[in-house]
Amino acid sequence: MAEPMSQETVANYLKMAGEQPEITCAQVPSEILEFASAEAEPTPFMEEYFAIGHAGWMEAKHGRRISLPQNLVDRAILVLWNRAALLYTDRLLGRESPDANKPFFDDSELY
């Protein structure tokens, strides 16, 4: 099980999600992937992290802020959280993920 994160670490990761929405799957810190895989469902931190990163990725992709309905944000959170757990498994097993060079917050091919 992942160690609990300090409030400072949480704030830094949320800031990073907002500032680096085009981060690739290979560049995501292992601590984020481990934290995502440690629970049976996304924690409130993970929900916020993926929502911030996804919104930033959508803005970068479309060149403007996109306001999605909450049900679409919730779907994105779930598929991105699942991707994070799969990426963590690949890292533990020493396998390169087929998503390694894809944007981490891009949910478009995950449905």
C-alpha positions, 0 to 999 in steps of 0.5 A: 500500500502506498504511503500517505502523501503530505499536504505539501506533496499533494499540493505539488502534484496538483500543481504539476497536473495543472502546469504539465497537462501534456506529460507522457505516460512514461514521464508520470512520477511512480508515486502517482501511479503507485497511489492510483493502484493502491485503492479499489477506486479513485481517492478524492486526491486522485479525482482532483488530480485527474480532473485538473490534468484532464482539463489542462490537456483538453485546453492544450488540445483545443487551444481554449478552456473546455467546460465538460459536463460532470458525467464526462469528467467522471468518466475521464477520471475513471479511465485515467485512474485505470490507466495509471494502475496499468502503467504501475503494473507495467513498471513493476514488471519491467515492461514498457507500456504501449501508452508510454509516449501518449499524453497521460491525461488524454482519455480519447483512446481509453473507451 
